[in-house]
Amino acid sequence: MEKKIKESVGTLLAHIIKVDQRNIEKEAPLFCEIMGQDFQCSHEEAKAFLERVINEPYDLNEHIEIINQALCDDRLSKLHLLEQLNHVIYSDKITPQDYEIFEDIKKRLFNCD
């Protein structure tokens, strides 16, 4: 389950980078830092994961559901995840779409409380 959560959180964070078509090289250090802190990923592992998410299709809804199931009763971890997502959003240009995504994710993460 830890591997699924790691992949889902990474996909969620990388999603903002992908939808805004941000510079991967510029965003990679922050992404790698977050993945390293939360999942003990090496910089190389996290960067390879980011590049894979950027270049391959994924089902964001599936990943949100995995996170939601894993953290259903853990409000503090959900808030921490939203804080990290916000940090990624603020790391570069901010678009209205970013906050539409943020609000949708927030609503979906707290729907089981």
N, C-alpha and C positions, 0 to 999 in steps of 0.2 A: 504494500500500500504506500510505503514511503516513496518508492520510485514513481508511482502514479501521481502523488501529490507534487513531487518535485517537478515532474514534467508539466503538470497542469499549471502550477504557479509560474514556471518559466514561460509557458506559452501565453499566459495572461499578461505578463509583463512585456513580453516581446511583441504582443499584439499591437500595443500603442506605437512601438517603434515601426512596425510594418505598415499600419494604416496611415501614418503620417509620412511615410517614405523618408524616414530620418536616416542620417548617415550612420551606418552600422559601426564604423570605426570610432566615431565620436560617442556613440551610445554604449558601446561594448564595455568600457570600464565600469560604469554604474551598474549595468546588468550583471556583470561578473562579480562585482562587490556584493550585491544583494544575494545572488545565488551562492556565493562562497560563505556568507554569513549564515544563511538559513539552511543550506544543504551541504556545506563543506565541499562544494565543487571547486576544482582547480580553475584558474583563469582560462586555461586552454579548453577544458571540458565545457565551461559555461559559454565561451565564445563560439565553439563549434555547435553547441545547442542553439544559440541565438541565430547563427547563420542558417541552420537547418529549418528553424521555424519560419524565418523570413522567406526562404526559398521553396518550402513545401506547403501543400494545403493542410489545414487542420480544422477541426470542428470546435470553435470556441465554446459553444453551448455545452458540449460534452465535458470540456475542461472545467467550466464553471460548476457544473453539476458534481464532478469529482471533488472539487474543493469544498463545495457546499456540504456534501455528504460527510466528508472527513472532518470538517470544522463546525458542524451544525450546532453543537453546544458550546463552542469556544469563541465567545464574542471578542475576547482580547486578541486572539490570533487573526480573526477576520478584520478587526480594526487595524492591526499591524500590516496585513496584506493591502488594505486600502491605502494606508500611509505610504507603502512602497510604490504602489501604482501611481499615487499622486506625485511621488518623487520623480518617477520616470516621466510623467506628463510635464512637470515643471523643468525638466532637464534641457528642454529645447522649446521650440515654438509651441504655443498652446493654441489649439483650434477648438471651435465649438463642438466638433465631433468627439474630441478627447473627453470632454465632460459629459456628453451624452453617453458615451461608453462607460465612463466612471459611474455615473448615476444608475445606469442599467445594472452594472455589476454589483453595486452597493445594494440595490433593491433585491437582486436575486440572492445575494449571500445572506441577507438577513430575513429571508422569507420563511425560514424554518424555526425562527425564534418564537 
